[in-house]
Amino acid sequence: MYFSKQTLSGEWKLQLANYKSDLSKDLKGEIPIKELRDDRYINATVPGEVHMDLFKNNLIPDLYIGEKELEYRWIPDSDWKYSREFKIRKREYERPINIDLVCEGVDTIADIFINGIKIEQRLENMFRIHRIKDIKRFLNKPKLEDGDDVEIINKIDIIIYSPSKYCKDSAKNYKYEIPEWEYPNGIHHRNFIRKVACHFGWDFGPCFCPSGIYKDISLEFYSLPLIKEVMIHQNHKDYHLIGSVEIDISLRFFTSSICSFRPDKDLPIDISVVHRGTGFTTHKLVSLNTSKLLKDSKYTLTIVINDAKLWWPKGHGDQNLYDVTISIPKLELKSISTLNTTITTITNSIENSTSTTNITNNDDAPITSPTVEENNNNDNNNNNNNNNNNNNNNNNNNNNNNNNNNNNNNNNNNNNNNNNNNNIDNDNDKIIYKIRKTIGLRTSTIDVSKDIHGRKFQIVVNGVPIFAKGADWIPGDHFLTRISNEKIFHLLNSARLANMNCLRVWGGGQYEFDYFYELCDEFGIMLWQDLMFGCALYPTNKEFLKNVKKEVKCQVNRIGSHPSIILWCGSNESEQAIVDRVWDPIKNNSHRYTIDFNTLYVDVIMRILKKKLPDAFFWVSSPSNGVHEWGETNDQTRGDTHYWGVWHGNLDYISGYLNSKSRFLSEFGFQSLPSFSELKKVLSADQLNLTSPEMEARQRSPNPGNLGILKHIGLHFRIPLDFELLCYTSQILQAISIKTGCEHWRRSKPYCMGTLYWQLLDIWCGPSWSSIEYNGNWKPLQYFAKKFYQPILLSFVENIDYPNILEVWITHDYDNYDNIYIQAKLVILVWNLETSTIVNTVETIASVVLSDKNQLSKRVLQISKDKLFGVLPLPSSNYIVTGHFDCDTMKSNNQDLVSKFSNENYSDISNTYYPCAFKKLTLKPTKIQFSNICQSGVVVDPNWCRLSSTPTKSSNITVDQENKSFEFTIESTESIALFVWIECVNYSSGYYSDNGFNLFKDYPKSVTYYPLEFDPSVIPEFTFTSLRDTY
């Protein structure tokens, strides 16, 4: 038996194969880049994309600066050819083996040529791993006189065809119109190609429509049955009795690889299940009869895991993970023939187990990335020595100490399929071939049972209902090869720090890289996984459905074992488009498109998913009421909801959100501008204006567009003095708006059981709904989310029927605590904005029985505004009200809970009520400066910091080498400063322990800054802005 792998990633050549392939020769004009004329080649890198290779060769500018889409539209309108030579030793060629070409990701429509011979199998789906079997017949043969170590040169060419032309031709040739939503500067008919939909333009990003070989490509040499698919099914029937869980591991082999194996030989399979952290191992060694395997290329075996440790979402328990390794060991024939099936359970030392993410005591501090198994190719005959390719893609983040502050420039190291690649073990004397999967032992479903209101929609993990707190996830860049592991880590760590436990992988993007799913498993972030269909209807001809079937099988095999994936959803807003009859073709023939919808999502996708993952929960579309439950898709009494009444419906955020009901919010959002410092990098200096041509071009959601941002600001704030302050104010307004909605829906728990706001991250720098900017900096919304997603939330709301009554609510996430109560002093303070003093105090004892389903969210105080303000001499616009749940006075019959909330990361259970519109508040000018209170640590002196845009010398910033951060304390010297925004001017990106907060006079606040690229010798310089600075 034999297996080896030779990478073809690295250095390639790129050629313009057909300029503007949709046009006749006389209409094309001259190729705009002279270096591409006359069939000349340029250097390229795989994994890579055409646009990025052109940029790296200095042939095109940075496409994210200015307006470039239409100017460079000729790139996706053209065909491109990637080429390279590769060498195979004569010894390798003459082995009695199969040789396959494996393309992990090609974007998108492509033909492959080996030594000039066209491979019959065309690539037509960037979401599939393509295996071209038995390419040996296309390789150049060695000469008889050649020695065993002579390297035979071969050539591979991959022609990638214009995606815009493919879509246009496919739509033209289809039997009837298949409608879709269109976007500014977009390319039409994206629904005919299996490619990232937002590559064709969207309401949050550009349309460059990239193409290329965006993941690894390799050769596999083998003479053994190759595993095609690994499905893992869990049975928890004995868990509550004896603490054990059965896992059924189903292996499916490539039939052709079995045929090449001697039928009289048995195949040894070694399976180990190792608990990360403890190293507790359950092990099984079996022998498969290959003649029986030929009849059915599938084999299933059962392993019992004793003392099973369950996986829980963040905030509800530990994220216990198990690594399942299926390997083919090297065994003598005698050993195989006498092999008995055995199960042994051993405990390995912690040093020998796969380590988990190290979460420090400082919850805001950056944490160490998890270990991901290295994809080693140690065989001496791999011929990797001839690939001088600068290939970073096999690093797989195997440095355990690389936290998110270190930029290792491994921009493509997320492209490996870490869980599924055919890996060669470090110890070649023992292992020939192996596959690794990550699992977590858990049950999960979505409870859609009937209740008195309609139907529930709640995530249930291990029998416990979970309120989903999170956001929607889009691709982190328009050009996928620029999405590094470091970027993924920072974004997911940001979600973790903001108390999020759920993300929705949106259907207009991509099935994410393996590293993304590994981290979500580690962090306890549940995933709503859309299939990649969105905002369009789709063809249902035989060829398209066949392509989709292979895509779904591929992705279910690749990511289906991850415990973080809780829900699989067919599409984004496709059912809604049919129900609402959004497009004229549906109005004319809704029956036709309803049949197409059911064919694609129910008859094809759901059937495959249920066959491969019987316990998986499938939701046909979002929003929806469920499979075959046609009706209003945004029904407030059942299913999930996309609520856009505020942003696209032009409602005020207060009345819009507070009057909205939903069982589960899977999408809602409020736009803001990017930060001024980021816009300066992409706009011309004279374009830094809300209605300038370049600024309006950045706005991809024209209704209501930039003027909508201005209108909403005018409703609640005074119009800022300049564009920089307008950017700041728009972000504060966005944060307050989403805070209002999320607090409202959390208060309505358990009627509503999830809020996923649109959207967590940006794809480029432009107006959007994101809470994290393209460069990784948190907007105010991300800091607000950290508060409104706290395990215990204190919130204010005016009584909907009696607005003069102010209510205080406590909402918590501790549903699974039995017979546990908490109580603490609730303190309400009225602050005078004129004097910056406390002028009224209300104290009471608030208590909650955590296990009482009627107290998941509880009103703990009702108080008349007259009692708060009536006794005071000034109008209510002169005051603000704060409330806090005093954790120092907390009592409970669970001391662990009390201890948890004595920790400073959990102890700030507070909120602020503003009695009128912010533009009416009587705010006083103030000065924000560094306090004389120093942090512990190494004091750096002198240090130049920028205060209110004026450089001021301070000695009060300290360096924390261990947590790679800087600590400082600030104070407001004159009055109460609302929404204080700290911005670092000499680090490009990072995050703070808190930002966008209210700063009270004589109450200094300590803040920690975590730059993403920490340098202890570079002391940060800061600017401070508060709401009063805007006018």
VENWO-V123570 format. One record per backbone hydrogen bond with DSSP energy under -1.0 kcal/mol. CO is the residue of the C=O (numbers start at 1). NH is the residue of the N-H. Records with the same first field share a line. If there is no record, write none. Layout:
# VENWO-V123570
CO=NH ; NH
This chain:
# VENWO-V123570
2=223
4=221
6=219
10=46
12=44
13=83
14=42
15=81
18=79
20=23
24=27
33=36
34=37
37=40
42=14
44=12
46=10
49=53
50=54
51=55
52=56
53=57
54=59
55=58
62=65
68=72
70=73
72=75
73=77
75=78
76=164
77=21
79=17 ; 18
80=160
81=15
82=158
83=13
84=156
86=154
88=152
89=93
90=94
95=97
98=222
99=135
100=220
101=132
102=218
103=130
105=215
107=212
109=161
110=123
111=159
112=119
113=157
114=117
117=114
123=110
125=128
130=103
132=101
135=138
136=139
143=146
147=150
148=91
150=90
152=88
154=86
155=115
156=84
157=113
158=82
159=111
160=80
162=166
163=167
164=168
165=169
166=170
167=171
168=172
169=173
179=537
183=186
189=192
190=193
193=195
194=126
196=199
197=200
198=201
199=209
200=187
205=202
211=50
212=107
213=48
216=104
217=8
218=102
219=6
220=100
221=4
222=98
226=254
229=252
231=250
233=248
235=246
236=239
238=242
239=243
243=308
245=305
246=235
247=303
248=233
249=301
250=231
251=299
252=228 ; 229
254=258
255=259
256=260
258=261
262=265
267=288
269=286
270=327
271=284
272=325
273=282
274=323
275=279
279=348
280=275
281=346
282=273
283=344
284=271
285=342
286=269
288=267
289=293
290=294
292=296
297=253
299=251
301=249
303=247
305=245
313=316
318=312 ; 320
321=276
322=439
323=274
324=437
325=272
326=435
327=270
328=432 ; 433
332=336
333=337
334=338
336=339
342=285
344=283
346=281
349=352
350=353
361=363
362=365
374=376
376=424
379=382
383=386
384=387
386=388
387=389
392=395
395=398
399=402
401=403
403=406
409=411
410=413
412=415
416=418
417=420 ; 421
421=423
423=434
426=428
427=430 ; 431
430=330
433=328
434=423
435=326
437=324
439=322
441=311
443=462
445=460
447=458
449=456
454=451
458=447
459=466
460=445
461=464
464=461
468=755
469=501 ; 502
470=757
471=504
472=760
473=506
479=482
480=483
482=484
484=488
485=489
486=490
487=491
488=492
489=493
490=494
491=495
492=496
493=497
494=498
495=500
496=499
501=526
502=471
503=528
504=473 ; 506
505=530
506=509
508=198
513=517
514=518
515=519
516=520
517=521
518=522
519=523
520=524 ; 525
524=314
526=503
527=566 ; 567
528=505
529=569
531=533
533=572
535=181
541=545
542=546
543=547
544=548
545=549
546=550
547=551
548=552
549=553
550=554
551=555
552=556
553=557
554=558
555=559
556=560
559=562
562=565
564=527
567=529
568=619
569=531
571=622
572=535
573=577
574=578
575=579
576=580
577=582
583=587
584=588
585=589
589=593
590=594
591=595
592=596
593=597
594=598
595=599
596=600
597=601
598=602 ; 603
600=605
601=606
604=608
605=609
606=610
607=611
608=612
609=613
613=616
617=568
619=570
622=573
624=640
626=629
632=635
637=455
641=666 ; 667
644=649
645=651
652=656
653=657
654=658
655=659
657=660
663=753
664=641
665=756
667=643
668=758
672=768
675=679
676=680
679=682 ; 683
682=66
684=687
687=689
689=692
692=696
693=697
694=698
701=705
705=709
706=710
707=711
708=712
709=713
710=714
711=715
713=716 ; 717
716=919
722=726
723=727
724=728
725=729
726=730
727=731
728=732
729=733
730=734
731=735
732=736
733=737
734=738
735=739
736=740
737=741
738=742
739=743
740=744
741=745
742=746
743=747
744=748
746=749
748=751
753=468
754=665
755=470
757=472
760=772
768=672
771=779
773=776
777=773
779=782 ; 783
780=784
781=785
782=786
784=788
785=789
787=790
791=813
793=811
795=809
797=807
802=805
804=865
805=799
806=863
807=797
808=860 ; 861
809=795
810=858
811=793
814=817
820=850
822=848
823=891
824=846
825=886
826=844
827=884
828=842
829=882
830=839 ; 840
831=880
832=836
837=832
840=830
842=828
844=826
846=824
848=822
849=852
852=855
856=812
858=810
861=808
863=806
864=868
865=869
866=870
869=872
875=878
876=879
877=922
878=833
880=831
881=913
882=829
883=911
884=827
885=887
886=889
887=890
891=823
894=898
895=899
896=900
897=901
903=906 ; 907
907=909
909=885
911=883
913=881
917=920
921=923
927=973
929=971
938=959
943=954
945=952
947=950
950=947
952=945
957=940
958=967
959=938
960=965
965=960
966=1009
967=958
968=1007
969=931
970=1005
971=929
977=999
978=1027
980=996
981=1025
983=1023
989=1012
991=1010
997=980
999=977
1000=1003
1005=970
1007=968
1008=993
1009=966
1010=991
1015=1018
1021=985
1023=983
1025=981
1026=1029
1027=1030
1028=1031
1030=721
